[in-house]
């Protein structure tokens, strides 16, 4: 699978048809009550740019891993840094798309030291009440986000002890996303 296709398809369907994945109506009352259309072409163009960036970075990481494999002897400083940066940038782009979705829906961004995790959890759960909406991330996609988020943390804090054998689960998550 090509990284990013699941997330890209999910958000494209939201924008194009006004429906969330699996046919749930998307928030027309939710967004009207907050004072503007949620399906703004420009705002969705920004989401698409973030998703396209995620796909480019995750695909680059996949290509590098496909070329060098899991043997640590194949990974010099530059290839290791390229892989870590590609995964970090890919996830950061994916996360930015989620933050933009919240802005389009006029929902508050999570706050606090665990806001990254709360963002995923929030979009994976439906909202009830006046601002009801379906879950925007499937359980599989939310799980992939959590794995990729964990790898981004590792990439940011690995310093000199990265083990390439720890990479395949993150690559699988990127492929799911």
VMD Tcl script that draws the C-alpha trace (Angstrom):
set ca {
  {0.00 0.00 0.00}
  {1.05 3.57 -0.64}
  {1.39 5.69 2.51}
  {-1.35 8.23 3.06}
  {-4.01 6.88 0.75}
  {-6.46 6.02 3.57}
  {-6.28 9.47 5.16}
  {-6.36 11.18 1.78}
  {-9.44 9.25 0.68}
  {-11.20 9.93 4.00}
  {-10.68 13.68 3.82}
  {-11.43 13.85 0.09}
  {-14.77 12.18 0.65}
  {-15.55 14.61 3.47}
  {-14.80 17.59 1.26}
  {-16.33 16.40 -2.00}
  {-19.58 14.87 -0.92}
  {-20.19 16.47 2.44}
  {-20.22 13.02 3.97}
  {-17.85 11.34 6.38}
  {-16.46 7.89 5.69}
  {-19.09 5.14 5.60}
  {-21.87 7.55 4.67}
  {-22.39 9.48 7.91}
  {-23.77 12.92 7.16}
  {-21.23 15.54 8.02}
  {-22.17 18.21 10.39}
  {-24.25 20.58 8.35}
  {-26.10 21.69 11.50}
  {-22.84 21.52 13.45}
  {-21.07 23.96 11.17}
  {-24.02 26.24 10.41}
  {-24.55 26.81 14.12}
  {-20.93 27.95 14.40}
  {-21.35 30.60 11.72}
  {-19.66 29.38 8.54}
  {-19.55 26.59 6.02}
  {-17.32 23.66 6.92}
  {-16.74 22.80 3.31}
  {-14.70 25.84 2.38}
  {-12.67 25.03 -0.71}
  {-9.64 26.96 0.48}
  {-9.57 25.33 3.90}
  {-9.90 21.86 2.37}
  {-7.13 22.74 -0.08}
  {-4.87 23.32 2.93}
  {-5.86 19.94 4.39}
  {-5.06 18.30 1.06}
  {-1.66 20.02 0.95}
  {-0.86 18.61 4.41}
  {-1.98 15.13 3.37}
  {0.04 15.36 0.14}
  {3.09 16.37 2.19}
  {2.53 13.41 4.50}
  {2.35 11.06 1.52}
  {5.56 12.50 0.04}
  {7.52 12.14 3.30}
  {6.20 8.69 4.23}
  {6.79 7.46 0.67}
  {10.37 8.72 0.87}
  {10.91 6.84 4.12}
  {9.41 3.70 2.61}
  {11.64 4.01 -0.46}
  {14.74 4.44 1.67}
  {13.86 1.44 3.82}
  {13.07 -0.67 0.74}
  {16.51 0.19 -0.63}
  {18.58 -0.33 2.54}
  {16.57 -2.96 4.44}
  {16.73 -3.93 8.09}
  {20.46 -4.67 8.34}
  {21.93 -1.99 10.60}
  {25.23 -2.13 8.67}
  {23.48 -0.55 5.66}
  {22.44 2.54 7.62}
  {25.01 5.29 7.86}
  {24.45 8.60 9.63}
  {22.94 10.35 6.60}
  {20.48 7.62 5.64}
  {19.40 7.22 9.27}
  {18.82 10.95 9.64}
  {16.96 11.05 6.33}
  {14.66 8.24 7.46}
  {14.00 9.79 10.86}
  {13.36 13.22 9.37}
  {11.04 11.83 6.69}
  {8.96 10.00 9.30}
  {8.93 13.02 11.62}
  {7.89 15.34 8.78}
  {5.29 12.89 7.49}
  {3.62 12.57 10.85}
  {3.79 16.31 11.54}
  {2.04 16.95 8.21}
  {-0.63 14.36 9.02}
  {-1.20 15.90 12.44}
  {-1.45 19.37 10.86}
  {-4.25 18.08 8.63}
  {-6.16 16.95 11.72}
  {-5.72 20.35 13.38}
  {-7.02 22.01 10.20}
  {-10.05 19.69 10.22}
  {-10.83 20.83 13.77}
  {-10.59 24.46 12.63}
  {-12.92 23.81 9.68}
  {-15.41 22.23 12.06}
  {-14.94 25.12 14.51}
  {-13.92 22.71 17.25}
  {-11.31 23.70 19.80}
  {-7.84 22.25 19.53}
  {-6.89 20.10 22.53}
  {-4.63 21.73 25.08}
  {-2.15 20.40 27.58}
  {1.00 18.33 27.39}
  {-0.86 15.37 25.87}
  {-2.70 17.38 23.20}
  {-1.19 15.27 20.39}
  {-2.79 12.11 21.76}
  {-6.05 13.88 22.64}
  {-6.32 15.14 19.05}
  {-6.35 11.59 17.72}
  {-8.74 10.36 20.40}
  {-11.11 13.26 19.83}
  {-11.35 12.72 16.08}
  {-11.78 8.97 16.56}
  {-14.89 9.48 18.69}
  {-18.27 10.84 17.63}
  {-19.68 13.95 19.26}
  {-23.19 14.06 20.71}
  {-25.46 16.95 21.54}
  {-25.80 20.24 19.71}
  {-22.60 19.73 17.74}
  {-23.07 16.05 16.92}
  {-20.79 14.50 14.34}
  {-19.55 11.03 13.51}
  {-16.06 9.80 14.31}
  {-13.72 11.11 11.62}
  {-10.97 8.51 12.13}
  {-11.69 4.81 12.01}
  {-10.26 2.69 14.85}
  {-7.61 1.34 12.43}
  {-6.60 4.81 11.29}
  {-6.52 6.14 14.87}
  {-4.28 3.23 15.91}
  {-1.94 3.96 12.99}
  {-1.78 7.62 14.05}
  {-0.80 6.60 17.58}
  {2.00 4.32 16.34}
  {3.32 6.97 13.95}
  {3.08 9.60 16.71}
  {5.18 7.37 18.95}
  {7.77 6.96 16.22}
  {7.90 10.73 15.70}
  {8.68 11.08 19.39}
  {11.46 8.50 19.01}
  {12.80 10.32 15.94}
  {12.90 13.59 17.86}
  {14.68 12.10 20.88}
  {16.74 9.20 19.54}
  {20.07 11.00 19.46}
  {22.66 8.32 18.60}
  {21.03 5.02 19.46}
  {18.43 4.40 16.73}
  {17.74 0.73 16.04}
  {16.45 0.14 12.49}
  {14.71 -3.05 13.63}
  {12.22 -0.86 15.51}
  {11.13 0.83 12.29}
  {8.77 -1.69 10.57}
  {5.74 -1.05 12.84}
  {6.00 2.68 12.10}
  {6.25 1.99 8.38}
  {3.16 -0.23 8.59}
  {1.34 2.61 10.37}
  {2.42 5.06 7.64}
  {1.11 2.65 5.00}
  {-2.23 2.49 6.83}
  {-2.44 6.25 7.10}
}
mol new
graphics top color blue
foreach p $ca { graphics top sphere $p radius 0.5 }
foreach p [lrange $ca 0 end-1] q [lrange $ca 1 end] { graphics top cylinder $p $q radius 0.2 }
display resetview
